[in-house]
Every structure is written in C-alpha cells, then in structure tokens.
C-alpha cells in the first residue's frame, strides 16, 4: 500500500530501513471503524444499503421491467452518477452510470429473483 511504501522509502532515505509495525484502516467511504460491528454480531445488509454512497433513484412500477432487463433511464437525472436504482419496496434493481454523450446507461443489472 501507499503508506507501507512511504515508510520503506523514508527508511531508505535515512539509511537504516524502516517498516510499519501496525497499520489500521479507520475509514473507507461512509464506513467508519467506530461504527463497525464485532464479527459475532454481524447482520446481513441489503445490497442497496451496501451502496449507500451512491445517489438513489426510486423507479416507478412502469419502468421496473425495463430496468430489470437492462433498459436505460427515460428521465436523465442531474449529477455525474453512478446511481443505484431501487423499487418502491427498496429492492435494488441496477446501478446506472452516465455515458460520455450524457445519457444514463446500466452498469450493473441485478438478476431477477
């Protein structure tokens, strides 16, 4: 990792070598170590919750079948994306991303249950 390489480079510059005794990741995205659970108390998280850093678009019932089959969004959202698309019931349908020409296409489509 970058931090390990930095420590090794510093040690080399100082002429004595160096390494890290301990390295702990305290944050990745919106997940913070202080809010993590112990292994014994883990609960299953929904896929949509796992993608909570992505902007959310709730798809109405008329577009669910199209989106589930790889359809593109009819209403183009603001922003750069990517977006997680969910049903009214909160089920993750897909993750869409913006193309170079400004349209919004499916990046990942979840399999139907």
PDB file as gemmi writes it, atoms N, CA and C in Angstrom:
CRYST1    1.000    1.000    1.000  90.00  90.00  90.00 P 1                      
ATOM      1  N   UNK A   1       0.835  -1.197   0.000  1.00  0.00           N  
ATOM      2  CA  UNK A   1       0.000   0.000   0.000  1.00  0.00           C  
ATOM      3  C   UNK A   1       0.868   1.244   0.000  1.00  0.00           C  
ATOM      4  N   UNK A   2       0.251   2.360  -0.239  1.00  0.00           N  
ATOM      5  CA  UNK A   2       0.963   3.630  -0.306  1.00  0.00           C  
ATOM      6  C   UNK A   2       1.683   3.927   1.006  1.00  0.00           C  
ATOM      7  N   UNK A   3       1.033   3.728   2.126  1.00  0.00           N  
ATOM      8  CA  UNK A   3       1.633   4.057   3.424  1.00  0.00           C  
ATOM      9  C   UNK A   3       2.830   3.146   3.704  1.00  0.00           C  
ATOM     10  N   UNK A   4       2.706   1.872   3.396  1.00  0.00           N  
ATOM     11  CA  UNK A   4       3.835   0.952   3.599  1.00  0.00           C  
ATOM     12  C   UNK A   4       5.025   1.352   2.723  1.00  0.00           C  
ATOM     13  N   UNK A   5       4.746   1.708   1.477  1.00  0.00           N  
ATOM     14  CA  UNK A   5       5.817   2.145   0.568  1.00  0.00           C  
ATOM     15  C   UNK A   5       6.468   3.422   1.069  1.00  0.00           C  
ATOM     16  N   UNK A   6       5.664   4.338   1.585  1.00  0.00           N  
ATOM     17  CA  UNK A   6       6.189   5.591   2.125  1.00  0.00           C  
ATOM     18  C   UNK A   6       7.139   5.318   3.290  1.00  0.00           C  
ATOM     19  N   UNK A   7       6.761   4.413   4.185  1.00  0.00           N  
ATOM     20  CA  UNK A   7       7.625   4.078   5.318  1.00  0.00           C  
ATOM     21  C   UNK A   7       8.937   3.464   4.836  1.00  0.00           C  
ATOM     22  N   UNK A   8       8.856   2.559   3.867  1.00  0.00           N  
ATOM     23  CA  UNK A   8      10.071   1.932   3.337  1.00  0.00           C  
ATOM     24  C   UNK A   8      10.967   2.966   2.661  1.00  0.00           C  
ATOM     25  N   UNK A   9      10.372   3.883   1.903  1.00  0.00           N  
ATOM     26  CA  UNK A   9      11.152   4.935   1.239  1.00  0.00           C  
ATOM     27  C   UNK A   9      11.829   5.849   2.249  1.00  0.00           C  
ATOM     28  N   UNK A  10      11.117   6.208   3.322  1.00  0.00           N  
ATOM     29  CA  UNK A  10      11.715   7.047   4.369  1.00  0.00           C  
ATOM     30  C   UNK A  10      12.893   6.339   5.026  1.00  0.00           C  
ATOM     31  N   UNK A  11      12.721   5.055   5.304  1.00  0.00           N  
ATOM     32  CA  UNK A  11      13.813   4.281   5.894  1.00  0.00           C  
ATOM     33  C   UNK A  11      15.027   4.232   4.993  1.00  0.00           C  
ATOM     34  N   UNK A  12      14.781   4.077   3.696  1.00  0.00           N  
ATOM     35  CA  UNK A  12      15.887   4.046   2.738  1.00  0.00           C  
ATOM     36  C   UNK A  12      16.602   5.391   2.688  1.00  0.00           C  
ATOM     37  N   UNK A  13      15.829   6.494   2.698  1.00  0.00           N  
ATOM     38  CA  UNK A  13      16.433   7.832   2.699  1.00  0.00           C  
ATOM     39  C   UNK A  13      17.276   8.070   3.949  1.00  0.00           C  
ATOM     40  N   UNK A  14      16.834   7.531   5.073  1.00  0.00           N  
ATOM     41  CA  UNK A  14      17.561   7.709   6.326  1.00  0.00           C  
ATOM     42  C   UNK A  14      18.721   6.719   6.467  1.00  0.00           C  
ATOM     43  N   UNK A  15      18.798   5.768   5.560  1.00  0.00           N  
ATOM     44  CA  UNK A  15      19.912   4.837   5.553  1.00  0.00           C  
ATOM     45  C   UNK A  15      19.797   3.691   6.528  1.00  0.00           C  
ATOM     46  N   UNK A  16      18.662   3.490   7.128  1.00  0.00           N  
ATOM     47  CA  UNK A  16      18.557   2.421   8.116  1.00  0.00           C  
ATOM     48  C   UNK A  16      17.437   1.440   7.865  1.00  0.00           C  
ATOM     49  N   UNK A  17      16.631   1.660   6.863  1.00  0.00           N  
ATOM     50  CA  UNK A  17      15.480   0.787   6.625  1.00  0.00           C  
ATOM     51  C   UNK A  17      14.351   1.105   7.589  1.00  0.00           C  
ATOM     52  N   UNK A  18      13.164   0.797   7.187  1.00  0.00           N  
ATOM     53  CA  UNK A  18      12.004   1.040   8.049  1.00  0.00           C  
ATOM     54  C   UNK A  18      10.848   0.160   7.590  1.00  0.00           C  
ATOM     55  N   UNK A  19       9.967  -0.128   8.513  1.00  0.00           N  
ATOM     56  CA  UNK A  19       8.738  -0.850   8.203  1.00  0.00           C  
ATOM     57  C   UNK A  19       7.657  -0.393   9.176  1.00  0.00           C  
ATOM     58  N   UNK A  20       6.445  -0.739   8.879  1.00  0.00           N  
ATOM     59  CA  UNK A  20       5.340  -0.400   9.775  1.00  0.00           C  
ATOM     60  C   UNK A  20       5.102  -1.551  10.732  1.00  0.00           C  
ATOM     61  N   UNK A  21       4.945  -1.228  11.972  1.00  0.00           N  
ATOM     62  CA  UNK A  21       4.623  -2.239  12.962  1.00  0.00           C  
ATOM     63  C   UNK A  21       3.117  -2.490  12.977  1.00  0.00           C  
ATOM     64  N   UNK A  22       2.345  -1.433  12.703  1.00  0.00           N  
ATOM     65  CA  UNK A  22       0.892  -1.544  12.777  1.00  0.00           C  
ATOM     66  C   UNK A  22       0.278  -0.555  11.798  1.00  0.00           C  
ATOM     67  N   UNK A  23      -0.723  -0.985  11.075  1.00  0.00           N  
ATOM     68  CA  UNK A  23      -1.460  -0.118  10.161  1.00  0.00           C  
ATOM     69  C   UNK A  23      -2.924  -0.507  10.260  1.00  0.00           C  
ATOM     70  N   UNK A  24      -3.775   0.457  10.545  1.00  0.00           N  
ATOM     71  CA  UNK A  24      -5.198   0.173  10.737  1.00  0.00           C  
ATOM     72  C   UNK A  24      -6.021   1.128   9.895  1.00  0.00           C  
ATOM     73  N   UNK A  25      -6.881   0.581   9.045  1.00  0.00           N  
ATOM     74  CA  UNK A  25      -7.797   1.402   8.249  1.00  0.00           C  
ATOM     75  C   UNK A  25      -8.954   1.808   9.168  1.00  0.00           C  
ATOM     76  N   UNK A  26      -9.194   3.099   9.281  1.00  0.00           N  
ATOM     77  CA  UNK A  26     -10.254   3.590  10.161  1.00  0.00           C  
ATOM     78  C   UNK A  26     -11.478   4.067   9.406  1.00  0.00           C  
ATOM     79  N   UNK A  27     -11.363   4.182   8.083  1.00  0.00           N  
ATOM     80  CA  UNK A  27     -12.498   4.651   7.292  1.00  0.00           C  
ATOM     81  C   UNK A  27     -12.325   4.203   5.848  1.00  0.00           C  
ATOM     82  N   UNK A  28     -13.435   3.818   5.239  1.00  0.00           N  
ATOM     83  CA  UNK A  28     -13.476   3.580   3.802  1.00  0.00           C  
ATOM     84  C   UNK A  28     -14.856   4.017   3.328  1.00  0.00           C  
ATOM     85  N   UNK A  29     -14.881   5.056   2.518  1.00  0.00           N  
ATOM     86  CA  UNK A  29     -16.165   5.627   2.090  1.00  0.00           C  
ATOM     87  C   UNK A  29     -16.928   6.153   3.288  1.00  0.00           C  
ATOM     88  N   UNK A  30     -18.181   5.761   3.412  1.00  0.00           N  
ATOM     89  CA  UNK A  30     -19.002   6.221   4.536  1.00  0.00           C  
ATOM     90  C   UNK A  30     -18.911   5.282   5.737  1.00  0.00           C  
ATOM     91  N   UNK A  31     -18.115   4.218   5.632  1.00  0.00           N  
ATOM     92  CA  UNK A  31     -17.980   3.257   6.726  1.00  0.00           C  
ATOM     93  C   UNK A  31     -16.810   3.656   7.613  1.00  0.00           C  
ATOM     94  N   UNK A  32     -17.095   3.839   8.910  1.00  0.00           N  
ATOM     95  CA  UNK A  32     -16.112   4.295   9.882  1.00  0.00           C  
ATOM     96  C   UNK A  32     -15.895   3.184  10.905  1.00  0.00           C  
ATOM     97  N   UNK A  33     -14.650   2.943  11.289  1.00  0.00           N  
ATOM     98  CA  UNK A  33     -14.311   1.851  12.199  1.00  0.00           C  
ATOM     99  C   UNK A  33     -15.090   1.920  13.506  1.00  0.00           C  
ATOM    100  N   UNK A  34     -15.338   3.119  14.012  1.00  0.00           N  
ATOM    101  CA  UNK A  34     -16.055   3.261  15.281  1.00  0.00           C  
ATOM    102  C   UNK A  34     -17.483   2.732  15.206  1.00  0.00           C  
ATOM    103  N   UNK A  35     -18.039   2.651  14.005  1.00  0.00           N  
ATOM    104  CA  UNK A  35     -19.421   2.187  13.844  1.00  0.00           C  
ATOM    105  C   UNK A  35     -19.501   0.733  13.381  1.00  0.00           C  
ATOM    106  N   UNK A  36     -18.365   0.053  13.314  1.00  0.00           N  
ATOM    107  CA  UNK A  36     -18.340  -1.337  12.852  1.00  0.00           C  
ATOM    108  C   UNK A  36     -18.785  -2.290  13.955  1.00  0.00           C  
ATOM    109  N   UNK A  37     -19.265  -3.446  13.540  1.00  0.00           N  
ATOM    110  CA  UNK A  37     -19.720  -4.479  14.470  1.00  0.00           C  
ATOM    111  C   UNK A  37     -18.619  -5.514  14.676  1.00  0.00           C  
ATOM    112  N   UNK A  38     -18.705  -6.212  15.783  1.00  0.00           N  
ATOM    113  CA  UNK A  38     -17.824  -7.345  16.019  1.00  0.00           C  
ATOM    114  C   UNK A  38     -18.289  -8.504  15.142  1.00  0.00           C  
ATOM    115  N   UNK A  39     -17.389  -9.387  14.757  1.00  0.00           N  
ATOM    116  CA  UNK A  39     -17.740 -10.488  13.863  1.00  0.00           C  
ATOM    117  C   UNK A  39     -18.915 -11.314  14.374  1.00  0.00           C  
ATOM    118  N   UNK A  40     -18.988 -11.554  15.661  1.00  0.00           N  
ATOM    119  CA  UNK A  40     -20.057 -12.379  16.222  1.00  0.00           C  
ATOM    120  C   UNK A  40     -21.433 -11.750  16.156  1.00  0.00           C  
ATOM    121  N   UNK A  41     -21.504 -10.447  15.943  1.00  0.00           N  
ATOM    122  CA  UNK A  41     -22.809  -9.776  15.943  1.00  0.00           C  
ATOM    123  C   UNK A  41     -23.185  -9.218  14.571  1.00  0.00           C  
ATOM    124  N   UNK A  42     -22.546  -9.720  13.520  1.00  0.00           N  
ATOM    125  CA  UNK A  42     -22.835  -9.216  12.180  1.00  0.00           C  
ATOM    126  C   UNK A  42     -24.233  -9.604  11.719  1.00  0.00           C  
ATOM    127  N   UNK A  43     -24.858  -8.700  10.988  1.00  0.00           N  
ATOM    128  CA  UNK A  43     -26.157  -8.957  10.381  1.00  0.00           C  
ATOM    129  C   UNK A  43     -26.041  -8.688   8.891  1.00  0.00           C  
ATOM    130  N   UNK A  44     -26.851  -9.376   8.124  1.00  0.00           N  
ATOM    131  CA  UNK A  44     -26.843  -9.204   6.683  1.00  0.00           C  
ATOM    132  C   UNK A  44     -27.372  -7.825   6.317  1.00  0.00           C  
ATOM    133  N   UNK A  45     -26.659  -7.129   5.449  1.00  0.00           N  
ATOM    134  CA  UNK A  45     -27.045  -5.799   4.980  1.00  0.00           C  
ATOM    135  C   UNK A  45     -27.607  -5.945   3.569  1.00  0.00           C  
ATOM    136  N   UNK A  46     -28.619  -5.167   3.249  1.00  0.00           N  
ATOM    137  CA  UNK A  46     -29.162  -5.222   1.892  1.00  0.00           C  
ATOM    138  C   UNK A  46     -28.125  -4.688   0.907  1.00  0.00           C  
ATOM    139  N   UNK A  47     -28.221  -5.138  -0.338  1.00  0.00           N  
ATOM    140  CA  UNK A  47     -27.281  -4.657  -1.354  1.00  0.00           C  
ATOM    141  C   UNK A  47     -27.423  -3.155  -1.544  1.00  0.00           C  
ATOM    142  N   UNK A  48     -28.645  -2.642  -1.471  1.00  0.00           N  
ATOM    143  CA  UNK A  48     -28.857  -1.204  -1.624  1.00  0.00           C  
ATOM    144  C   UNK A  48     -28.162  -0.434  -0.505  1.00  0.00           C  
ATOM    145  N   UNK A  49     -28.268  -0.932   0.733  1.00  0.00           N  
ATOM    146  CA  UNK A  49     -27.586  -0.272   1.851  1.00  0.00           C  
ATOM    147  C   UNK A  49     -26.071  -0.325   1.675  1.00  0.00           C  
ATOM    148  N   UNK A  50     -25.567  -1.398   1.094  1.00  0.00           N  
ATOM    149  CA  UNK A  50     -24.137  -1.520   0.836  1.00  0.00           C  
ATOM    150  C   UNK A  50     -23.630  -0.508  -0.179  1.00  0.00           C  
ATOM    151  N   UNK A  51     -24.542   0.039  -0.963  1.00  0.00           N  
ATOM    152  CA  UNK A  51     -24.192   1.044  -1.973  1.00  0.00           C  
ATOM    153  C   UNK A  51     -24.696   2.429  -1.581  1.00  0.00           C  
ATOM    154  N   UNK A  52     -24.838   2.665  -0.290  1.00  0.00           N  
ATOM    155  CA  UNK A  52     -25.454   3.910   0.186  1.00  0.00           C  
ATOM    156  C   UNK A  52     -24.669   5.165  -0.184  1.00  0.00           C  
ATOM    157  N   UNK A  53     -23.424   5.030  -0.613  1.00  0.00           N  
ATOM    158  CA  UNK A  53     -22.665   6.202  -1.063  1.00  0.00           C  
ATOM    159  C   UNK A  53     -23.134   6.691  -2.433  1.00  0.00           C  
ATOM    160  N   UNK A  54     -23.860   5.854  -3.169  1.00  0.00           N  
ATOM    161  CA  UNK A  54     -24.353   6.236  -4.492  1.00  0.00           C  
ATOM    162  C   UNK A  54     -25.677   6.977  -4.365  1.00  0.00           C  
ATOM    163  N   UNK A  55     -25.901   7.934  -5.258  1.00  0.00           N  
ATOM    164  CA  UNK A  55     -27.185   8.630  -5.284  1.00  0.00           C  
ATOM    165  C   UNK A  55     -28.291   7.628  -5.574  1.00  0.00           C  
ATOM    166  N   UNK A  56     -29.468   7.912  -5.049  1.00  0.00           N  
ATOM    167  CA  UNK A  56     -30.598   6.988  -5.104  1.00  0.00           C  
ATOM    168  C   UNK A  56     -31.662   7.478  -6.071  1.00  0.00           C  
ATOM    169  N   UNK A  57     -32.147   6.568  -6.918  1.00  0.00           N  
ATOM    170  CA  UNK A  57     -33.287   6.843  -7.785  1.00  0.00           C  
ATOM    171  C   UNK A  57     -34.304   5.736  -7.539  1.00  0.00           C  
ATOM    172  N   UNK A  58     -35.519   6.123  -7.166  1.00  0.00           N  
ATOM    173  CA  UNK A  58     -36.594   5.158  -6.998  1.00  0.00           C  
ATOM    174  C   UNK A  58     -37.354   5.063  -8.313  1.00  0.00           C  
ATOM    175  N   UNK A  59     -37.422   3.867  -8.854  1.00  0.00           N  
ATOM    176  CA  UNK A  59     -38.043   3.621 -10.155  1.00  0.00           C  
ATOM    177  C   UNK A  59     -39.507   3.262  -9.940  1.00  0.00           C  
ATOM    178  N   UNK A  60     -40.404   3.910 -10.701  1.00  0.00           N  
ATOM    179  CA  UNK A  60     -41.822   3.574 -10.536  1.00  0.00           C  
ATOM    180  C   UNK A  60     -42.130   2.248 -11.230  1.00  0.00           C  
ATOM    181  N   UNK A  61     -43.276   1.682 -10.886  1.00  0.00           N  
ATOM    182  CA  UNK A  61     -43.648   0.346 -11.358  1.00  0.00           C  
ATOM    183  C   UNK A  61     -43.647   0.214 -12.876  1.00  0.00           C  
ATOM    184  N   UNK A  62     -43.887   1.307 -13.591  1.00  0.00           N  
ATOM    185  CA  UNK A  62     -43.946   1.227 -15.054  1.00  0.00           C  
ATOM    186  C   UNK A  62     -42.575   0.990 -15.680  1.00  0.00           C  
ATOM    187  N   UNK A  63     -41.489   1.313 -14.964  1.00  0.00           N  
ATOM    188  CA  UNK A  63     -40.140   1.143 -15.518  1.00  0.00           C  
ATOM    189  C   UNK A  63     -39.385  -0.054 -14.954  1.00  0.00           C  
ATOM    190  N   UNK A  64     -39.942  -0.729 -13.949  1.00  0.00           N  
ATOM    191  CA  UNK A  64     -39.220  -1.823 -13.293  1.00  0.00           C  
ATOM    192  C   UNK A  64     -38.839  -2.922 -14.286  1.00  0.00           C  
ATOM    193  N   UNK A  65     -39.775  -3.368 -15.124  1.00  0.00           N  
ATOM    194  CA  UNK A  65     -39.484  -4.455 -16.071  1.00  0.00           C  
ATOM    195  C   UNK A  65     -38.383  -4.048 -17.047  1.00  0.00           C  
ATOM    196  N   UNK A  66     -38.452  -2.829 -17.547  1.00  0.00           N  
ATOM    197  CA  UNK A  66     -37.441  -2.351 -18.493  1.00  0.00           C  
ATOM    198  C   UNK A  66     -36.062  -2.291 -17.845  1.00  0.00           C  
ATOM    199  N   UNK A  67     -35.984  -1.700 -16.656  1.00  0.00           N  
ATOM    200  CA  UNK A  67     -34.707  -1.577 -15.940  1.00  0.00           C  
ATOM    201  C   UNK A  67     -34.151  -2.966 -15.618  1.00  0.00           C  
ATOM    202  N   UNK A  68     -35.015  -3.893 -15.213  1.00  0.00           N  
ATOM    203  CA  UNK A  68     -34.584  -5.250 -14.870  1.00  0.00           C  
ATOM    204  C   UNK A  68     -34.022  -6.003 -16.067  1.00  0.00           C  
ATOM    205  N   UNK A  69     -34.375  -5.558 -17.262  1.00  0.00           N  
ATOM    206  CA  UNK A  69     -33.876  -6.188 -18.487  1.00  0.00           C  
ATOM    207  C   UNK A  69     -32.803  -5.349 -19.175  1.00  0.00           C  
ATOM    208  N   UNK A  70     -32.170  -4.444 -18.422  1.00  0.00           N  
ATOM    209  CA  UNK A  70     -31.062  -3.661 -18.963  1.00  0.00           C  
ATOM    210  C   UNK A  70     -31.463  -2.381 -19.657  1.00  0.00           C  
ATOM    211  N   UNK A  71     -32.714  -1.939 -19.444  1.00  0.00           N  
ATOM    212  CA  UNK A  71     -33.174  -0.712 -20.081  1.00  0.00           C  
ATOM    213  C   UNK A  71     -32.496   0.528 -19.523  1.00  0.00           C  
ATOM    214  N   UNK A  72     -32.466   1.553 -20.351  1.00  0.00           N  
ATOM    215  CA  UNK A  72     -31.881   2.838 -19.963  1.00  0.00           C  
ATOM    216  C   UNK A  72     -32.951   3.666 -19.283  1.00  0.00           C  
ATOM    217  N   UNK A  73     -32.538   4.635 -18.473  1.00  0.00           N  
ATOM    218  CA  UNK A  73     -33.490   5.522 -17.798  1.00  0.00           C  
ATOM    219  C   UNK A  73     -34.148   6.461 -18.798  1.00  0.00           C  
ATOM    220  N   UNK A  74     -35.455   6.655 -18.630  1.00  0.00           N  
ATOM    221  CA  UNK A  74     -36.153   7.585 -19.524  1.00  0.00           C  
ATOM    222  C   UNK A  74     -35.944   9.033 -19.081  1.00  0.00           C  
ATOM    223  N   UNK A  75     -35.895   9.270 -17.774  1.00  0.00           N  
ATOM    224  CA  UNK A  75     -35.628  10.611 -17.244  1.00  0.00           C  
ATOM    225  C   UNK A  75     -34.179  10.659 -16.774  1.00  0.00           C  
ATOM    226  N   UNK A  76     -33.380  11.504 -17.394  1.00  0.00           N  
ATOM    227  CA  UNK A  76     -31.960  11.590 -17.055  1.00  0.00           C  
ATOM    228  C   UNK A  76     -31.794  12.453 -15.807  1.00  0.00           C  
ATOM    229  N   UNK A  77     -31.206  11.890 -14.738  1.00  0.00           N  
ATOM    230  CA  UNK A  77     -31.022  12.651 -13.502  1.00  0.00           C  
ATOM    231  C   UNK A  77     -29.889  13.664 -13.619  1.00  0.00           C  
ATOM    232  N   UNK A  78     -29.899  14.638 -12.707  1.00  0.00           N  
ATOM    233  CA  UNK A  78     -28.786  15.577 -12.604  1.00  0.00           C  
ATOM    234  C   UNK A  78     -27.610  14.869 -11.942  1.00  0.00           C  
ATOM    235  N   UNK A  79     -26.428  15.407 -12.108  1.00  0.00           N  
ATOM    236  CA  UNK A  79     -25.249  14.866 -11.448  1.00  0.00           C  
ATOM    237  C   UNK A  79     -24.458  13.941 -12.345  1.00  0.00           C  
ATOM    238  N   UNK A  80     -23.346  13.465 -11.804  1.00  0.00           N  
ATOM    239  CA  UNK A  80     -22.423  12.626 -12.565  1.00  0.00           C  
ATOM    240  C   UNK A  80     -22.655  11.135 -12.365  1.00  0.00           C  
ATOM    241  N   UNK A  81     -23.380  10.765 -11.294  1.00  0.00           N  
ATOM    242  CA  UNK A  81     -23.598   9.350 -11.006  1.00  0.00           C  
ATOM    243  C   UNK A  81     -22.344   8.741 -10.401  1.00  0.00           C  
ATOM    244  N   UNK A  82     -22.317   7.443 -10.254  1.00  0.00           N  
ATOM    245  CA  UNK A  82     -23.362   6.490 -10.596  1.00  0.00           C  
ATOM    246  C   UNK A  82     -24.541   6.558  -9.632  1.00  0.00           C  
ATOM    247  N   UNK A  83     -25.637   5.924 -10.032  1.00  0.00           N  
ATOM    248  CA  UNK A  83     -26.870   5.915  -9.250  1.00  0.00           C  
ATOM    249  C   UNK A  83     -27.286   4.479  -8.978  1.00  0.00           C  
ATOM    250  N   UNK A  84     -27.850   4.252  -7.796  1.00  0.00           N  
ATOM    251  CA  UNK A  84     -28.467   2.951  -7.519  1.00  0.00           C  
ATOM    252  C   UNK A  84     -29.960   3.113  -7.759  1.00  0.00           C  
ATOM    253  N   UNK A  85     -30.530   2.206  -8.489  1.00  0.00           N  
ATOM    254  CA  UNK A  85     -31.948   2.245  -8.825  1.00  0.00           C  
ATOM    255  C   UNK A  85     -32.672   1.198  -8.002  1.00  0.00           C  
ATOM    256  N   UNK A  86     -33.708   1.625  -7.283  1.00  0.00           N  
ATOM    257  CA  UNK A  86     -34.466   0.704  -6.444  1.00  0.00           C  
ATOM    258  C   UNK A  86     -35.952   0.793  -6.777  1.00  0.00           C  
ATOM    259  N   UNK A  87     -36.687  -0.238  -6.365  1.00  0.00           N  
ATOM    260  CA  UNK A  87     -38.142  -0.236  -6.499  1.00  0.00           C  
ATOM    261  C   UNK A  87     -38.746   0.550  -5.345  1.00  0.00           C  
ATOM    262  N   UNK A  88     -40.065   0.765  -5.398  1.00  0.00           N  
ATOM    263  CA  UNK A  88     -40.758   1.417  -4.279  1.00  0.00           C  
ATOM    264  C   UNK A  88     -40.593   0.623  -2.987  1.00  0.00           C  
ATOM    265  N   UNK A  89     -40.403  -0.695  -3.102  1.00  0.00           N  
ATOM    266  CA  UNK A  89     -40.232  -1.557  -1.929  1.00  0.00           C  
ATOM    267  C   UNK A  89     -38.789  -1.579  -1.427  1.00  0.00           C  
ATOM    268  N   UNK A  90     -37.882  -0.865  -2.105  1.00  0.00           N  
ATOM    269  CA  UNK A  90     -36.493  -0.787  -1.663  1.00  0.00           C  
ATOM    270  C   UNK A  90     -35.576  -1.846  -2.242  1.00  0.00           C  
ATOM    271  N   UNK A  91     -36.058  -2.651  -3.196  1.00  0.00           N  
ATOM    272  CA  UNK A  91     -35.237  -3.696  -3.801  1.00  0.00           C  
ATOM    273  C   UNK A  91     -34.303  -3.093  -4.849  1.00  0.00           C  
ATOM    274  N   UNK A  92     -33.031  -3.435  -4.777  1.00  0.00           N  
ATOM    275  CA  UNK A  92     -32.046  -2.924  -5.729  1.00  0.00           C  
ATOM    276  C   UNK A  92     -32.258  -3.563  -7.095  1.00  0.00           C  
ATOM    277  N   UNK A  93     -32.426  -2.727  -8.122  1.00  0.00           N  
ATOM    278  CA  UNK A  93     -32.610  -3.211  -9.492  1.00  0.00           C  
ATOM    279  C   UNK A  93     -31.318  -3.153 -10.295  1.00  0.00           C  
ATOM    280  N   UNK A  94     -30.606  -2.028 -10.181  1.00  0.00           N  
ATOM    281  CA  UNK A  94     -29.445  -1.813 -11.041  1.00  0.00           C  
ATOM    282  C   UNK A  94     -28.614  -0.649 -10.516  1.00  0.00           C  
ATOM    283  N   UNK A  95     -27.431  -0.538 -11.066  1.00  0.00           N  
ATOM    284  CA  UNK A  95     -26.587   0.639 -10.872  1.00  0.00           C  
ATOM    285  C   UNK A  95     -26.364   1.210 -12.266  1.00  0.00           C  
ATOM    286  N   UNK A  96     -26.710   2.474 -12.448  1.00  0.00           N  
ATOM    287  CA  UNK A  96     -26.571   3.137 -13.746  1.00  0.00           C  
ATOM    288  C   UNK A  96     -25.464   4.182 -13.683  1.00  0.00           C  
ATOM    289  N   UNK A  97     -24.879   4.467 -14.841  1.00  0.00           N  
ATOM    290  CA  UNK A  97     -23.792   5.445 -14.928  1.00  0.00           C  
ATOM    291  C   UNK A  97     -23.998   6.323 -16.158  1.00  0.00           C  
ATOM    292  N   UNK A  98     -23.392   7.501 -16.117  1.00  0.00           N  
ATOM    293  CA  UNK A  98     -23.528   8.444 -17.231  1.00  0.00           C  
ATOM    294  C   UNK A  98     -22.525   8.097 -18.330  1.00  0.00           C  
ATOM    295  N   UNK A  99     -22.982   8.187 -19.581  1.00  0.00           N  
ATOM    296  CA  UNK A  99     -22.113   7.961 -20.735  1.00  0.00           C  
ATOM    297  C   UNK A  99     -21.456   9.278 -21.136  1.00  0.00           C  
ATOM    298  N   UNK A 100     -20.490   9.208 -22.033  1.00  0.00           N  
ATOM    299  CA  UNK A 100     -19.797  10.413 -22.499  1.00  0.00           C  
ATOM    300  C   UNK A 100     -20.735  11.382 -23.205  1.00  0.00           C  
ATOM    301  N   UNK A 101     -21.800  10.867 -23.810  1.00  0.00           N  
ATOM    302  CA  UNK A 101     -22.744  11.751 -24.509  1.00  0.00           C  
ATOM    303  C   UNK A 101     -23.889  12.222 -23.610  1.00  0.00           C  
ATOM    304  N   UNK A 102     -23.791  11.957 -22.283  1.00  0.00           N  
ATOM    305  CA  UNK A 102     -24.754  12.498 -21.331  1.00  0.00           C  
ATOM    306  C   UNK A 102     -25.927  11.601 -20.996  1.00  0.00           C  
ATOM    307  N   UNK A 103     -26.064  10.478 -21.687  1.00  0.00           N  
ATOM    308  CA  UNK A 103     -27.155   9.564 -21.358  1.00  0.00           C  
ATOM    309  C   UNK A 103     -26.793   8.754 -20.118  1.00  0.00           C  
ATOM    310  N   UNK A 104     -27.777   8.055 -19.560  1.00  0.00           N  
ATOM    311  CA  UNK A 104     -27.555   7.246 -18.364  1.00  0.00           C  
ATOM    312  C   UNK A 104     -27.870   5.796 -18.712  1.00  0.00           C  
ATOM    313  N   UNK A 105     -26.847   4.923 -18.624  1.00  0.00           N  
ATOM    314  CA  UNK A 105     -26.998   3.531 -19.035  1.00  0.00           C  
ATOM    315  C   UNK A 105     -26.754   2.588 -17.863  1.00  0.00           C  
ATOM    316  N   UNK A 106     -27.226   1.349 -17.984  1.00  0.00           N  
ATOM    317  CA  UNK A 106     -26.974   0.382 -16.916  1.00  0.00           C  
ATOM    318  C   UNK A 106     -25.504  -0.018 -16.871  1.00  0.00           C  
ATOM    319  N   UNK A 107     -24.941   0.005 -15.675  1.00  0.00           N  
ATOM    320  CA  UNK A 107     -23.591  -0.501 -15.469  1.00  0.00           C  
ATOM    321  C   UNK A 107     -23.667  -1.923 -14.943  1.00  0.00           C  
ATOM    322  N   UNK A 108     -24.588  -2.143 -13.997  1.00  0.00           N  
ATOM    323  CA  UNK A 108     -24.827  -3.462 -13.414  1.00  0.00           C  
ATOM    324  C   UNK A 108     -26.328  -3.617 -13.256  1.00  0.00           C  
ATOM    325  N   UNK A 109     -26.866  -4.743 -13.699  1.00  0.00           N  
ATOM    326  CA  UNK A 109     -28.286  -5.052 -13.519  1.00  0.00           C  
ATOM    327  C   UNK A 109     -28.368  -6.276 -12.621  1.00  0.00           C  
ATOM    328  N   UNK A 110     -29.144  -6.173 -11.556  1.00  0.00           N  
ATOM    329  CA  UNK A 110     -29.279  -7.279 -10.614  1.00  0.00           C  
ATOM    330  C   UNK A 110     -30.175  -8.359 -11.220  1.00  0.00           C  
ATOM    331  N   UNK A 111     -29.846  -9.626 -11.004  1.00  0.00           N  
ATOM    332  CA  UNK A 111     -30.696 -10.696 -11.532  1.00  0.00           C  
ATOM    333  C   UNK A 111     -32.059 -10.695 -10.844  1.00  0.00           C  
ATOM    334  N   UNK A 112     -33.091 -11.061 -11.597  1.00  0.00           N  
ATOM    335  CA  UNK A 112     -34.438 -11.142 -11.025  1.00  0.00           C  
ATOM    336  C   UNK A 112     -34.487 -12.298 -10.038  1.00  0.00           C  
ATOM    337  N   UNK A 113     -35.290 -12.134  -9.004  1.00  0.00           N  
ATOM    338  CA  UNK A 113     -35.422 -13.196  -8.000  1.00  0.00           C  
ATOM    339  C   UNK A 113     -36.377 -14.251  -8.462  1.00  0.00           C  
TER     340      UNK A 113                                                      
END                                                                             
